[in-house]
Amino acid sequence: MNGRVVGALLALLVTVSGSSAMAARQRLTIAIMPTQYYSADAQSADNVTQGLMARFERQGYSVVPLDRSQSVAESTGYQPSRPYADQVAVRFGRRLGADLVAYPRLLALGLPAAAGMPSEGLIPPAAVVHLRVLNTHTGKVVYFRQVAHEYTAERPIASEFYLPRMVADAAAQEVTQRYFVRVAGSRQEIGRAR
């Protein structure tokens, strides 16, 4: 083989392995705050939290373990039914040493109040999930989205709905879908404070 070709191949190999090492160094850590809930229950909110953790983990992020996040939440007096400003979420993520922090809210669970009684069939229940993701280095919001994830469920006797883990996973996938297409790997996501 020609010396130039071998040299070019070696240079390419070094570049590719250097890029892989750089990508490994840039693997971002994300802390998922315990999901807030208002007109839902604690278990449904926990299922959303776990669904988000699994979703980010599958996408190659280093996710802060749930027990560490819950421990910080408890030590800071975090209340799942009280809304917080973005700065609180950023401090939460920084305290856990994360690059990013996800601030999820399960705003509603069940049938919309304005639905009334449909004339044809039943309106499916929905989980209304709002997600904000912030960069802890810059303090800026890099993503926000709210979805009403419809699912099939029998009408509960006590007229309260529960969000099963599989449905919470699907809701987590829907609310993060655009994140992994539009935000993942962007300068805003990776950015550092100047």
Phi, psi and omega per residue, in radians:
M1 nan 2.528 3.139
N2 -1.107 2.451 -3.138
G3 -1.044 -0.638 3.117
R4 -1.144 -0.715 -3.139
V5 -1.122 -0.791 3.129
V6 -1.076 -0.768 3.120
G7 -1.072 -0.741 3.132
A8 -1.130 -0.727 3.122
L9 -1.129 -0.730 3.100
L10 -1.106 -0.728 3.115
A11 -1.098 -0.706 3.112
L12 -1.128 -0.745 3.127
L13 -1.075 -0.770 3.113
V14 -1.102 -0.717 3.133
T15 -1.113 -0.798 -3.132
V16 -1.136 -0.805 -3.136
S17 -1.175 -0.598 3.069
G18 -1.142 -0.683 3.099
S19 -1.140 -0.694 3.123
S20 -1.134 -0.726 3.122
A21 -1.145 -0.688 3.118
M22 -1.134 -0.723 3.119
A23 -1.096 -0.695 3.130
A24 -1.137 -0.667 3.117
R25 -1.197 -0.521 -3.088
Q26 -1.572 0.149 3.088
R27 -1.056 2.087 -3.038
L28 -1.478 2.563 3.069
T29 -1.759 2.339 3.113
I30 -2.176 2.381 3.031
A31 -1.819 2.257 3.091
I32 -1.772 2.010 3.092
M33 -1.165 2.601 3.048
P34 -0.996 2.310 -3.083
T35 -1.079 2.273 3.057
Q36 -1.360 2.668 3.114
Y37 -2.515 2.541 -3.089
Y38 -2.070 -1.182 3.121
S39 -1.865 0.787 3.108
A40 -2.435 -3.026 -3.128
D41 -1.958 2.866 -3.075
A42 -1.084 -0.692 -3.120
Q43 -1.157 -0.705 3.101
S44 -1.088 -0.745 3.117
A45 -1.110 -0.726 3.109
D46 -1.096 -0.653 3.099
N47 -1.112 -0.632 3.082
V48 -1.150 -0.780 3.110
T49 -0.976 -0.860 -3.122
Q50 -1.140 -0.633 3.088
G51 -1.108 -0.720 3.106
L52 -1.161 -0.715 3.126
M53 -1.060 -0.806 -3.135
A54 -1.109 -0.687 -3.114
R55 -1.110 -0.829 -3.138
F56 -1.193 -0.646 3.115
E57 -1.084 -0.770 3.121
R58 -1.107 -0.433 -3.139
Q59 -1.546 0.088 3.040
G60 1.659 0.151 3.099
Y61 -1.472 2.642 3.007
S62 -1.532 2.003 -3.044
V63 -1.768 2.258 3.090
V64 -1.093 2.283 -3.117
P65 -1.008 2.561 -3.085
L66 -1.003 -0.720 -3.112
D67 -1.113 -0.625 3.087
R68 -1.179 -0.744 3.116
S69 -1.097 -0.767 3.140
Q70 -1.141 -0.645 3.120
S71 -1.105 -0.775 3.109
V72 -1.156 -0.705 3.118
A73 -1.034 -0.801 3.137
E74 -1.131 -0.753 -3.091
S75 -1.200 -0.382 -3.141
T76 -1.721 0.019 3.129
G77 1.341 0.371 3.126
Y78 -1.003 2.253 3.131
Q79 -2.008 2.187 -3.044
P80 -1.196 -0.209 -3.122
S81 -1.892 0.169 -3.125
R82 -2.015 2.181 3.115
P83 -1.240 2.590 -3.125
Y84 -2.198 2.693 3.067
A85 -1.298 2.797 3.141
D86 -1.003 -0.591 -3.120
Q87 -1.068 -0.574 3.111
V88 -1.172 -0.737 3.101
A89 -1.094 -0.749 3.135
V90 -1.086 -0.786 3.104
R91 -1.070 -0.683 3.101
F92 -1.023 -0.876 3.139
G93 -1.109 -0.713 3.126
R94 -1.119 -0.695 -3.137
R95 -1.078 -0.511 3.121
L96 -1.605 0.016 3.123
G97 1.247 0.471 -3.104
A98 -1.629 2.655 3.056
D99 -1.373 -0.593 -3.104
L100 -2.255 2.712 3.025
V101 -2.352 2.334 3.081
A102 -1.798 2.290 -3.089
Y103 -2.069 1.585 -3.096
P104 -1.646 2.602 3.068
R105 -2.360 2.296 3.001
L106 -1.679 1.642 -2.997
L107 -1.271 -0.640 -3.122
A108 -2.702 2.712 -3.141
L109 -2.560 2.115 3.123
G110 2.229 -2.555 -3.118
L111 -1.621 2.501 3.094
P112 -1.127 2.420 -3.098
A113 -1.077 -0.570 -3.098
A114 -1.460 0.027 -3.048
A115 -1.176 -0.590 -3.097
G116 1.132 -2.785 3.123
M117 -1.797 1.984 -3.132
P118 -1.245 2.582 3.134
S119 -1.405 -0.457 -3.129
E120 -2.108 1.827 3.057
G121 1.201 -3.105 -3.116
L122 -1.691 2.574 3.010
I123 -1.413 2.271 -3.142
P124 -1.236 2.570 3.057
P125 -1.191 2.809 3.138
A126 -2.432 2.615 3.008
A127 -1.833 2.034 3.124
V128 -1.626 1.931 -3.080
V129 -2.024 2.265 3.082
H130 -2.004 2.294 -3.127
L131 -2.278 2.312 2.996
R132 -2.130 2.387 3.051
V133 -2.121 2.254 -3.096
L134 -2.141 2.564 3.045
N135 -1.503 2.130 -3.074
T136 -1.320 -0.299 3.136
H137 -1.412 -0.689 -3.118
T138 -1.708 -0.341 -3.102
G139 1.341 0.166 -3.060
K140 -1.757 2.625 3.040
V141 -1.276 2.243 3.099
V142 -1.861 -0.236 -3.108
Y143 -2.845 2.464 2.933
F144 -2.635 2.482 -3.141
R145 -2.791 2.567 3.064
Q146 -2.243 2.320 3.115
V147 -2.278 2.694 2.965
A148 -1.954 1.703 -3.089
H149 -1.509 1.921 3.135
E150 -1.363 2.567 3.109
Y151 -2.612 2.898 -3.138
T152 -1.662 2.288 3.097
A153 -2.718 2.602 3.037
E154 -1.301 2.597 3.119
R155 -1.159 2.049 -3.121
P156 -1.227 2.628 -3.113
I157 -1.121 -0.786 -3.103
A158 -1.421 0.146 -3.113
S159 0.973 0.474 3.004
E160 -1.954 2.448 -3.123
F161 -1.792 2.655 3.106
Y162 -2.157 2.474 -3.133
L163 -1.795 1.783 3.129
P164 -1.096 2.755 -3.080
R165 -0.989 -0.766 -3.126
M166 -1.087 -0.684 3.135
V167 -1.244 -0.681 3.091
A168 -1.086 -0.672 3.084
D169 -1.086 -0.737 3.135
A170 -1.157 -0.676 3.098
A171 -1.143 -0.709 3.095
A172 -1.094 -0.683 3.107
Q173 -1.137 -0.745 -3.126
E174 -1.145 -0.739 -3.073
V175 -1.286 -0.382 -3.136
T176 -1.785 -0.124 -3.037
Q177 -0.899 -0.845 -3.132
R178 -1.211 -0.482 3.129
Y179 -0.995 -0.868 -3.048
F180 -1.298 -0.263 3.087
V181 -1.590 -0.728 -2.979
R182 -1.836 -0.495 -2.983
V183 -1.888 -0.686 -3.059
A184 -0.943 2.201 3.128
G185 1.457 -0.029 -3.121
S186 -1.313 2.868 3.096
R187 -1.081 -0.625 -3.141
Q188 -1.124 -0.668 -3.132
E189 -1.253 -0.796 -3.055
I190 -1.426 -0.403 -3.006
G191 -0.749 2.564 3.084
R192 -2.017 2.672 3.075
A193 -1.159 2.518 -3.130
R194 -1.538 nan nan
